[in-house]
Amino acid sequence: MAKSRRDWTEEEIIAVETPVTEVHADSEAIALLKQGYDATAVALRTGLPVEAVESLSGELESGDVSLLVKHVNARLRDLGLSQLAASKMGKLSRSTLATLGKDGKIPSDSTLAKLDDLLSWETGSARSVLYGREPIPREVLEKPGVPDVDHAVPDDYLNLAREIETRLRELNMSKTKFAAIGGPGRSTLATLGKRGYQPAPDTLERIDRFLLWEQGSALAVLKGGLPIRRGPAPTPHPSLVPLNAVLDRLRRMSARLARYEQGILQMQQEVGDAINHVNLAISDLSDPRRREMGARPADTVPNETNGAA
């Protein structure tokens, strides 16, 4: 028979009243179990049967990290990302991704949360995968449609550039970083639509892949439409835009200072050479023997013959 609330222990009351993030019930139960709550308290908090919670408690020590590695690698392939490209997204380092699951070590809670964020999985998916469940891609919740493309309208390169800039800000990514992970380079983006340059299908595909847009979005944007993002769009901090602008200005100023420094070094070398030449002239003028040689007529200078006489 279920206990009444007045018979609950302090631990059970805390478990019920403690606010937690809205995640899958199993993931929530596992998180509470790791904090030390017993199966009864966790069952009351999550609404799961006590038997199910006890089963999860048994799984807690036997998570299969090889399943996680398998799903992580599959998701990276789906997103068109290598481990190097994924590491440059700023969530997890390349070494962390490369050593994931080595020696059967279960990743920390922080690493699991970052995997959810990096792979655009629903919160708690990485942990659920450890226990044989399937991860939930964020785009599955609201499966996007295929972008509408009107091939009859002229290309709108300003619209494409504007949407790319917006998405880069959403992802907190510079154009340099975008190129580093596999997207088109800065020069390619700068020449889109200029001098008759038209993007190749591969260029549009790379824009879709590395901006995390649904396939065909870049072409739709080029035709004046809107992209379809994979997963929820992150909200950038309002300070990022002016800070990025200041950073660009500082980089330009640094380049100018480097050029000034080279000019100053060249001037210092020329001044040093001139000082050496002046020192040589002063040395010659200050030598008394040289002054006497210059003042006396040549025929009055004794030679060895006259001296002997």
C-alpha positions in Angstrom: 0.0 0.0 0.0 1.3 3.4 -1.0 2.5 5.6 1.9 0.7 8.9 2.6 2.7 12.1 2.4 3.0 12.5 6.1 4.8 9.1 6.3 7.4 10.2 3.6 11.0 10.5 4.7 12.8 13.9 4.3 14.7 12.4 1.3 11.5 11.5 -0.5 10.0 15.0 0.1 13.1 16.7 -1.2 13.1 14.4 -4.3 9.5 15.4 -5.1 9.8 19.1 -4.4 13.2 19.6 -6.1 12.7 21.3 -9.5 14.6 19.5 -12.3 15.0 20.0 -16.0 12.2 18.6 -18.1 13.8 15.5 -19.6 12.8 12.0 -20.4 11.5 10.2 -17.2 14.2 7.5 -17.4 16.9 10.1 -17.7 15.5 12.0 -14.8 15.3 8.9 -12.7 18.9 8.0 -13.5 20.0 11.5 -12.5 18.2 11.3 -9.2 19.6 7.8 -8.5 23.1 9.2 -9.1 22.4 11.8 -6.5 21.8 9.1 -4.0 18.0 9.0 -3.8 16.5 5.5 -3.2 14.2 3.8 -5.7 11.0 4.7 -3.8 11.8 8.4 -3.7 12.7 8.4 -7.4 9.5 6.6 -8.3 7.5 9.2 -6.5 9.3 12.1 -8.3 9.2 10.7 -11.8 5.9 8.7 -11.8 7.7 5.5 -12.8 6.9 2.2 -11.2 9.3 1.2 -8.4 10.3 -1.9 -10.3 11.3 0.2 -13.4 13.4 2.5 -11.2 15.1 -0.5 -9.6 15.9 -1.8 -13.0 17.4 1.5 -14.0 19.4 1.4 -10.7 20.9 -1.9 -11.9 21.7 -0.5 -15.3 23.4 2.5 -13.7 26.6 0.6 -13.1 26.5 -1.3 -16.4 26.1 1.3 -19.1 27.5 0.2 -22.5 29.7 3.1 -23.7 30.3 1.2 -27.0 26.7 1.9 -27.9 27.2 5.6 -27.2 30.3 5.7 -29.4 28.4 3.9 -32.2 25.5 6.4 -32.1 27.9 9.4 -31.8 29.9 8.4 -34.9 26.6 7.7 -36.9 25.2 11.1 -35.9 28.4 12.8 -37.0 28.2 11.1 -40.4 24.5 12.2 -40.7 25.6 15.8 -40.0 28.5 15.5 -42.4 31.0 16.3 -39.7 34.4 14.7 -39.0 35.7 14.6 -35.4 38.0 17.5 -36.3 35.2 19.6 -37.7 33.0 18.8 -34.8 35.7 19.8 -32.3 35.9 23.2 -34.0 32.3 23.8 -33.1 33.6 24.6 -29.6 31.6 22.0 -27.6 34.1 19.2 -27.1 37.7 18.8 -27.9 39.0 16.5 -30.6 40.8 14.4 -28.0 37.6 13.9 -26.0 35.8 12.7 -29.1 38.7 10.5 -30.2 39.0 8.9 -26.8 35.3 8.5 -26.1 34.6 5.1 -24.6 38.3 4.1 -24.3 38.7 1.4 -21.6 35.0 1.3 -21.1 35.0 4.6 -19.1 31.5 6.2 -18.8 31.6 9.9 -19.8 30.9 12.5 -17.1 27.5 14.2 -16.9 29.0 17.4 -18.4 30.4 15.5 -21.4 27.1 13.8 -22.0 25.2 17.1 -21.9 27.7 18.6 -24.4 27.2 15.6 -26.7 23.5 16.3 -26.7 24.2 19.9 -27.6 26.9 19.1 -30.2 24.8 16.4 -32.0 21.5 18.3 -31.7 19.9 15.5 -29.6 17.1 16.0 -27.2 18.4 16.5 -23.6 19.2 13.2 -21.9 19.6 11.3 -25.2 23.4 10.6 -24.8 22.8 9.1 -21.3 19.8 7.0 -22.6 22.0 5.6 -25.3 24.3 4.1 -22.7 21.4 1.9 -21.6 20.3 0.7 -25.0 17.8 3.4 -25.9 17.7 5.4 -29.2 18.8 9.0 -29.2 16.1 11.6 -30.2 17.3 14.1 -32.8 15.8 17.4 -32.2 14.6 17.7 -35.8 12.5 14.6 -35.4 10.1 16.3 -33.0 9.0 18.7 -35.8 10.1 17.1 -39.0 10.8 20.0 -41.4 9.5 19.9 -44.9 11.6 20.3 -48.0 12.5 23.9 -48.8 10.4 25.5 -51.5 12.5 26.5 -54.5 11.2 28.7 -57.3 13.7 28.1 -60.1 12.0 30.7 -62.3 13.0 33.7 -60.1 16.4 35.4 -60.4 19.2 34.6 -58.0 19.2 36.8 -54.9 22.8 36.8 -53.6 22.1 39.5 -51.0 19.4 37.3 -49.4 21.9 34.4 -49.4 24.6 36.5 -47.8 22.2 37.9 -45.2 20.9 34.5 -44.2 24.5 33.1 -43.9 25.5 36.0 -41.7 22.4 35.5 -39.5 23.1 31.8 -39.1 26.8 32.3 -38.3 25.8 34.7 -35.5 23.2 32.1 -34.3 26.0 29.5 -34.1 28.5 32.0 -32.7 30.8 31.1 -35.6 33.1 33.4 -37.6 33.6 33.0 -41.3 37.1 31.8 -40.7 35.9 29.1 -38.3 33.1 28.2 -40.8 35.8 27.6 -43.5 38.0 25.7 -41.0 35.3 23.1 -40.3 34.6 22.5 -44.0 32.3 25.3 -45.2 33.2 27.6 -48.1 36.1 30.0 -47.5 35.8 33.7 -47.0 36.9 34.5 -50.5 34.2 32.2 -52.0 31.5 33.8 -49.9 32.8 37.3 -50.8 32.6 36.6 -54.6 29.2 35.0 -54.6 27.2 36.7 -57.4 30.1 39.0 -58.4 31.7 39.0 -61.9 29.3 36.4 -63.0 30.4 33.9 -60.3 27.7 31.3 -59.5 28.0 28.8 -56.7 28.5 25.2 -57.7 26.1 22.6 -56.3 28.9 21.4 -54.0 29.2 24.9 -52.5 25.5 25.1 -51.8 25.6 21.6 -50.3 28.5 22.5 -48.0 26.6 25.7 -46.9 23.7 23.5 -45.9 25.8 20.9 -44.2 28.0 23.1 -42.0 25.3 25.7 -41.2 23.1 22.8 -40.0 20.4 23.6 -42.6 18.2 21.0 -44.2 19.4 19.9 -47.7 18.3 22.3 -50.4 18.0 25.3 -48.0 20.9 27.3 -49.5 19.4 27.0 -53.0 16.0 28.1 -51.6 17.6 31.1 -50.0 19.4 31.9 -53.2 16.0 32.1 -54.9 14.7 34.5 -52.2 13.3 31.9 -49.8 14.1 30.9 -46.2 16.3 28.1 -44.9 15.0 25.3 -42.7 17.3 24.8 -39.7 18.0 21.5 -38.1 16.9 21.6 -34.5 16.0 24.7 -32.5 17.8 27.9 -33.4 20.1 29.0 -30.6 19.7 32.6 -29.4 23.0 34.5 -29.4 23.9 36.9 -26.6 23.1 40.4 -27.7 26.7 41.5 -27.0 28.2 39.0 -29.5 27.4 41.2 -32.5 29.2 44.4 -31.3 32.0 42.3 -29.8 32.6 40.5 -33.1 32.7 43.9 -34.8 35.2 45.3 -32.3 37.3 42.1 -32.8 37.4 42.6 -36.5 38.5 46.2 -36.0 41.3 45.1 -33.6 42.5 42.6 -36.1 42.8 45.3 -38.8 44.6 47.6 -36.4 47.0 44.8 -35.5 47.8 44.3 -39.1 48.4 48.0 -39.6 50.7 48.1 -36.5 52.7 45.2 -38.0 53.2 47.2 -41.2 54.3 50.3 -39.1 56.7 48.1 -37.1 58.3 46.9 -40.3 58.7 50.5 -41.5 60.2 51.6 -38.2 62.7 48.7 -38.3 63.8 49.7 -41.8 64.2 53.4 -40.7 66.3 52.3 -37.7 68.6 50.3 -39.9 69.1 53.3 -42.2 69.7 55.7 -39.3 72.2 53.2 -37.9 74.1 53.1 -41.2 74.2 56.9 -41.4 75.5 57.1 -37.8 78.3 54.7 -38.6 79.3 56.8 -41.7 79.4 60.0 -39.5 81.5 58.2 -36.9 84.0 57.2 -39.5 84.3 60.8 -40.7 84.6 62.2 -37.2 87.4 59.6 -36.5 89.4 60.7 -39.5 89.0 64.5 -38.6 90.0 64.0 -35.0 93.3 62.2 -35.8 96.2 64.8 -35.3 98.5 62.9 -37.6 96.0 63.2 -40.4 95.6 66.9 -39.7 99.4 67.5 -40.0 99.6 65.4 -43.1 97.0 67.6 -44.7 98.5 70.9 -43.5 102.2 70.5 -44.6 103.4 70.8 -48.2 104.5 67.6 -49.8 108.1 68.8 -50.5 108.7 69.6 -46.8 107.9 66.2 -45.6 111.2 64.5 -44.8 111.9 61.2 -46.4 114.5 58.6 -45.5 117.1 60.0 -47.9 116.9 63.6 -46.6 116.9 62.4 -43.1 120.0 60.4 -43.7 121.9 63.5 -45.1 
